[in-house]
Amino acid sequence: MSHLTYENPLISRYASQEMSQIWSAQKKHSTWRRLWVALAESQHEMGLPVTAAQVESLRSAIDDIDFEVAAREEKKRRHDVMAHVHTYGERCPDAQAIIHLGATSCFVTDNSELIMIRESLEQVRKRLVSVIDQLAKFAAEYRDLPCLGFTHLQPAQPTTIGKRAT
């Protein structure tokens, strides 16, 4: 099973490669880790007992996720976030005690979803801008081509293809 793209029977038919990567397990859990690094950095800056070496240890393992260990931990703990806290801790034993320190599960789940939604909307925006551009070109190209207008599915006044496209 690939953790690099979102797995769902409809994805291969309807989602772009970019969108399936944004919603992949790899992206989701590496985003959790980025949030934990940001939390640890802030705690270090505020003078809490978090060392720069611990922060660097966490940073170095952001994308190194062992999904098999995480699956075992989740089965054992019956909690997705705690499973990944312990999986990350195994990868960074010197920083294990500070991962998720003072945070709630919602800190990582809600914020990571917001980040992924924002990235998704950026993809939608790119596509939408392209569609609007193509529609504007189509409307300009056919602005003088007459056609029959309709109202309530009944033939009505003449109009143009370009006008109907706007």
C-alpha positions in Angstrom: 0.0 0.0 0.0 1.4 3.4 -1.0 1.3 6.1 1.6 2.2 8.8 -1.0 -1.3 9.1 -2.4 -4.8 9.1 -0.9 -6.4 5.6 -1.2 -10.0 5.4 -2.3 -11.7 3.7 -5.2 -12.8 7.0 -6.7 -9.4 8.7 -6.5 -7.9 7.0 -9.5 -10.9 8.1 -11.6 -11.6 11.6 -10.4 -8.8 13.2 -8.4 -5.7 14.8 -9.8 -2.3 13.5 -8.8 -1.6 16.7 -6.9 -4.8 16.4 -4.9 -4.3 12.7 -4.0 -0.8 13.6 -2.8 -2.1 16.5 -0.6 -4.5 14.1 1.1 -2.1 11.1 1.4 -1.2 9.5 4.6 2.4 10.6 4.1 1.4 14.3 3.7 -1.0 14.1 6.7 1.4 12.6 9.1 4.4 14.6 8.0 2.3 17.7 8.5 1.6 16.5 12.0 5.3 16.2 12.5 5.9 19.7 11.1 3.4 21.0 13.7 5.2 19.1 16.5 8.5 20.6 15.4 6.9 24.1 15.4 5.5 23.5 18.8 8.9 22.3 20.1 10.6 25.3 18.6 8.2 27.6 20.3 8.6 25.9 23.6 12.4 26.1 23.3 12.2 29.8 22.5 9.9 30.3 25.5 12.5 28.7 27.8 10.7 25.4 28.4 12.9 22.4 28.9 13.2 21.6 25.2 16.7 21.7 23.8 17.8 22.8 20.3 19.2 19.3 19.8 15.8 17.7 20.5 14.1 20.1 18.0 16.8 19.3 15.4 16.3 15.6 16.0 12.6 16.0 15.3 13.2 18.1 12.2 15.5 15.5 10.7 12.8 12.8 10.9 9.8 14.7 9.6 9.4 12.6 6.4 10.8 9.4 7.8 7.5 7.7 8.8 7.4 4.0 9.5 3.7 3.2 8.8 4.0 -0.4 9.9 5.2 0.7 13.4 2.4 3.3 13.4 -0.2 0.7 12.5 1.0 -1.6 15.3 1.0 1.3 17.8 -2.5 2.4 16.7 -3.8 -1.2 17.1 -2.2 -1.3 20.6 -3.2 2.2 21.7 -6.5 2.6 19.8 -5.6 6.3 19.1 -4.2 7.6 15.9 -2.4 10.6 17.3 -0.8 8.8 20.2 0.3 6.0 17.8 2.2 8.6 15.8 3.6 10.3 18.8 5.1 6.9 19.9 6.2 6.1 16.3 8.0 9.5 16.0 9.5 8.9 19.5 11.0 5.6 18.4 12.6 7.4 15.5 13.8 10.3 17.8 14.4 8.7 21.2 16.3 11.8 22.5 13.2 13.9 21.8 10.5 11.4 22.7 9.5 13.1 26.0 8.8 16.4 24.3 6.7 15.3 21.3 3.2 16.6 21.6 4.1 18.2 25.0 1.2 20.3 26.2 -0.8 19.7 23.1 -4.2 18.1 22.4 -4.9 15.7 19.5 -6.9 18.5 17.9 -3.8 20.6 17.7 -2.4 18.3 15.1 -5.5 16.9 13.5 -7.4 20.2 13.1 -4.4 22.3 12.0 -3.1 19.7 9.6 -6.5 19.5 8.0 -6.6 23.2 7.7 -3.2 23.2 6.0 -4.3 20.5 3.6 -7.6 22.3 2.8 -5.6 25.5 2.1 -3.3 23.6 -0.3 -6.3 21.9 -1.9 -7.9 25.3 -2.4 -4.7 26.6 -4.0 -5.0 23.7 -6.5 -8.7 24.4 -7.1 -7.8 28.1 -7.6 -5.2 27.3 -10.3 -7.7 25.1 -12.2 -10.5 27.6 -11.8 -8.4 30.5 -13.1 -7.5 28.3 -16.1 -11.2 27.5 -16.7 -12.3 31.2 -16.5 -9.5 32.1 -18.9 -10.6 29.5 -21.4 -14.2 30.5 -21.1 -13.3 34.1 -21.7 -11.4 33.2 -24.8 -14.3 31.0 -26.0 -16.8 33.9 -25.4 -14.6 36.4 -27.2 -14.1 34.0 -30.2 -17.8 33.3 -30.6 -19.2 36.7 -29.6 -20.7 37.3 -33.0 -21.9 33.8 -33.8 -25.7 33.9 -33.6 -27.8 31.2 -32.0 -31.3 30.8 -30.6 -31.8 31.7 -27.0 -34.2 29.7 -24.8 -36.3 30.6 -21.8 -37.9 27.9 -19.7 -36.8 25.4 -22.4 -38.8 27.3 -25.0 -37.2 29.0 -28.1 -36.9 32.7 -27.5 -34.9 35.6 -28.9 -31.8 35.3 -30.9 -28.5 35.8 -29.0 -24.9 34.8 -29.6 -22.8 31.9 -28.5 -20.4 34.3 -26.9 -23.2 36.0 -24.9 -24.4 32.6 -23.6 -20.9 31.7 -22.5 -20.7 34.7 -20.2 
